[in-house]
Amino acid sequence: MTKPLAIVLIEPNPPDARWFELILEEGGFPSYLTHFSSGRLAVQGLPEMAPPGLIVIESRLPILSLAEAMEQIRNIPDFCDVPIAATVDDFHQQAEALRCGAIRCLTKPLDVEQVRSLIEKIGA
């Protein structure tokens, strides 16, 4: 049996967060999912957690930009090496996310194969 992967999802849209959770279930990916509805809440809450195996962050965040959120997450002790993937809607968001250090971009609408490929990339 595969060890469950701790995943942090930073997604302001509740239906998209639920969709991500359903994809994990449908794909049979054993995981512990923690959801934050904004980058600001994530930056406040992450220091209280053990570092996850993966952070997935929406590229269009309210308040903090993707770049600001990723920079602040990288400045949290023990989080500088956690892989971060971004969910994107278009090429411009993808380019920004990769420039900010995302290891991969998932194109919305998400599907099982994209998530499977991401999880395989991080070796979980």
N, C-alpha and C positions, 0 to 999 in steps of 0.2 A: 504494500500500500504506500502511496506517495504521501510524504509529510505535507500537511496543510501549509499553504503559503499565506503569510500575513500581508495583506494589501490595504493601503490607504487610498481611498478615492476622494478626490477634491472635485466636487461637481455641484454647482448651484441649482441645477434643474432636477427636482425630485423624480420625474418620470425617467430621465436619463440615468440617474443613480439606480433606480429599480431595474432598468433594462440591463445595466452592467451586472447587477447581482443575478439576474435571470440567466445571463450568458454564462456566468461562472457555474451556476447550477446545471444548465443544459449541457455544458461542455464537460461536466464531471470533474471540474477543477477543485480539489479540496482547498478551501481557503478560509481565512478569517478576514472579513471585510469591515474596515472602519471607514465611515463616511463623514466628511466635513462639507458643509454647504458653501464655504468660501475659503479663499486663500488665507484671509486674516484669521479665521477660526482655526484653520489647520496650523498656522504658525504659532498660535497660542497653545494649541492642544498637543502638538507633536512632542514637545520636550518632556511631557508626562508619560510618554509611551516608550516601549522598547522599539528600536528601529525595525520597520517592516522589511519584507523582502522586495517590495515594489510599491512605488507611489504612482498613481495615475491621476493626472491633473487636466481639467478642462482648460482649453487655451483662451477662452473668453470669460475671464473671472470678473466679478464686480469688485470694486474698491482697489484691490491690488491687481496689477497687470500680471500676466504670466511670467514675465522676466523678473518682476519684483518678488513674486511668490517663490519662484525657484531659487532666487538668490538668498532670500531669507531662510528657506528650508535648508539650503546648503550651509548656512552659517550656524545651524543648530548642532551642538556637539553630538557626535555619533550618527548624524544623518548625511554627512558630506559624500559618502559613497553609496547611498541607497539609490538604486536605479529609478529614474523618473521617466515615465512615458506621458505623452500628451494626446488628448483627444482633439481632433481638428475637423473643420468643415471645408477648408480649401487649401490650396497650395501656399498662399501667403502665411496662413497660420502655421502650416507645417514648417515653412522656412524659418519663421520666428522661433518656433519650439526647438528645432534642431540647433539653431544658433545659440539658444539659451542653455543647451546641454541635455535636451531630452534624448534618450537612447533610441526611441522609436515613436512614431506617430500613428495613432489609430484613427482612421477616417470614419466619421459618423455618416450613416448609422452603423454602429458597431455590430460585429458578428462574431460567432464562435471561432472561426478560423483566424481572424486577426488577433484575438486574445490568446489562442493556442500558440500562435507564432511568437507572440511577445513572451509568454511564459517559457517557451522553449529557449528563446534568446537569453533569458536571464538564468537559465539552467535549473529551473525549479521542477 
